[in-house]
Amino acid sequence: MTKCQLTTKDFAIVKTMLDRLAWSGGPLVELLRCKLASAQVVFSNEADPDVVTLNSRVVFSVDGGSAHTRVVTQGPMDSMVGLTIPITVPRGLALLGLRKGQSMSVDRGRGTTEVIRVDDILYQPEASRPGITEAEPVAEMAGRRFPVLVFSADEPRPLGVRPKIRHTSDSGDDPGPSAA
């Protein structure tokens, strides 16, 4: 079983696909189960940049043949024929979650298989998001100061009794509304 890394979003999509197709016993069901069973699930800001996620542009080969470049998508995109590979087909689903250099064997039916190998990842949306690629270290967070909300009651009063509006001014001039 080939280990893979899925973002929480990608995992949820694959899980939903399995929920919808499990009754059919179709060709994707076993591959969906394999993906979910072998997945390391991470938040999108923790996804390794060398892992194929949804909307990644990936260079891959099939059975050591010539390289193909496609964008891994959730579903078929008719306007971009030849540019995308949806996860609704075995090759697309096999690519999802694999690392650069990693390969996976896919059942083609009738007892034959093919090996899909990730040769390169040209673009990964999670790695391209500014300021999100690295999680903040816990040690740095310990030294940070966070605002504290404090309730202060000058005069305790019973619940339901509205407080009186107080106005204090040394000069007798109206200071205007306070910035509460």
Beta strands, then each sheet from edge to edge (+ up, - down):
strand 1: 4-7
strand 2: 39-42
strand 3: 57-62
strand 4: 67-73
strand 5: 84-86
strand 6: 103-109
strand 7: 112-123
sheet 1: 1+ 2+
sheet 2: 5+ 4+ 3- 7+ 6-
end
